[in-house]
Amino acid sequence: MREFDVPEFYRSPIISQLKEIRKTLDPKKKDFTPTKLDFGPVRFLIARHFGFCFGVENAIERAYKALEENPGKRIYFLSEMIHNPLVNSDLQSRGIRFILDTHGKQLIEWNEITSDDLVIIPAFGTTLETKQLLAEKGVTTDEYNTTCPFVERVWKMSKKLGDKDYTIVIHGKSNHEETRATFSHAAQEGPAVIVKNLEETKLLEEYIRGNKNSDEFYNDFAGKYSKGFQPDVHLRKIGVVNQTTMLASETKEIAAYIKSVVEELYGENNKAFADTRDSLCYATNDNQSATYGLLQEGADLAIVVGGYNSSNTTHLVELCEEKCSTYFVSGKEKLKSTDTIQHFDWRKKEEVHSVNFLPKKEKVDIILTSGASCPDSTVEAVLRSLLAFFPDTRSVEDVLKEVKDLYAEKDELI
């Protein structure tokens, strides 16, 4: 896979070494067990996969290239490039401005944007309506378009479904930039509707079976269906795609549920359901699989690092919460002391404080991972801050040497 030119301050000497060791030993990504860093009084279980993915590194490279190649020019992102506060604030400090916020609220009026400006599409992609608006202004977006190729793959899948007269059910969060973009592209190809979870899928089932009328549908799925959608007509042939950062297990559950309903109604050989499999990106799959690998080990607590509006990071938090106390932090500054941590409650959508988050025991096991938009340097900073809370820890150099020796020995045995 190609290497991207990402600013060095996003890299981490510790994390880079760990990732290279694991990549060399396991190039086909079959081993999802964590890497263990034993510092004596504290041991870290580091996820096999985490941090910047292909789409994020591609977006970062193009954004900084745009800055370098267009001095003095006004440069805008349609919205946050990725869901990470450090990356976005650094770009803003260099002069890039955001036209919309992460929820689609206008920050800069369209009449301020001219054909002389450079507008960059973020990794989530954008709607066809926004692309048309920019085209009418004479703004070209192709050269520095940072849309993730895995998001574009979902759009192509939507087209294939539409071409075969399937209605496109999108598993995603309707207020997320990526889902808004995918919905726009899907709606051009055929009837489309968004479901957030299995609960909404079961509500959709009522319309698939004809148990509820159209007026109720337009209320239940307000803002989540395409123009001209007729539930009594458009729910007879269905295919499922998803926002690429959703939980893989949930997407599979939703697809399997819809398949069972339509096959019960129309028979297995009627082709009423298009088996598209899930359309998650490789990084989401890898990160979620690595999290399951982490949780098999057992730990006293988990620290998940990333932007609070990051969907893929939130799902990692959700998985970890099933097994142990989990703290969602954006950076090292949230670790206030050995007793207090400031972290994000993703259900309440607010930061909270927890006390005595580190157990008083001879050896503490801490799971450490991050989302696909979080720099490795941020993860290292969190690791070092946690280390500072424990007396008499072994040196980073000694621990890294121990890991290298261990995996070198494993390599010889293979």
Buried (B, 14 or more C-beta within 10 A) or exposed (E): EEEBEBEEEBBBEBBBEBBEBBEEEBEEBEEBBBBBBBBBBBBBBBBBBBBBBBBBBBBBBBBBEBBEEBEEEBBBBBBBBBBBBBBBEBBEEEBBBBBBEBEBEEEEEEEEBEEEBBBBBBBBBBBEEBBEBBEEBEBEBEEBBBBBEBBBBBBEBBBBBBEEEBBBBBBBBBEBBBBBBBBBBBBBBBBBBBBBBEEBBBBBBBBBEEEBEEEBBEEBBEEBBBEEBEBEEBBBBBBBBBBBBBBBEBBBBBBEBBBEBBBEBBEEEEEBBBEBEBBBBBBBBBBBBBBEBBBEEEBBBBBBBBBBBBBBBBBBBBBBBEBBBBBBBBBBEBBBEBEBBBBBEBEEEEBEEBEEBBEEEEEBBBBBBBBBBBBBBBBBBBBEBBBEBBEEBBEBEEBBEBBBEEBEEEEEEE
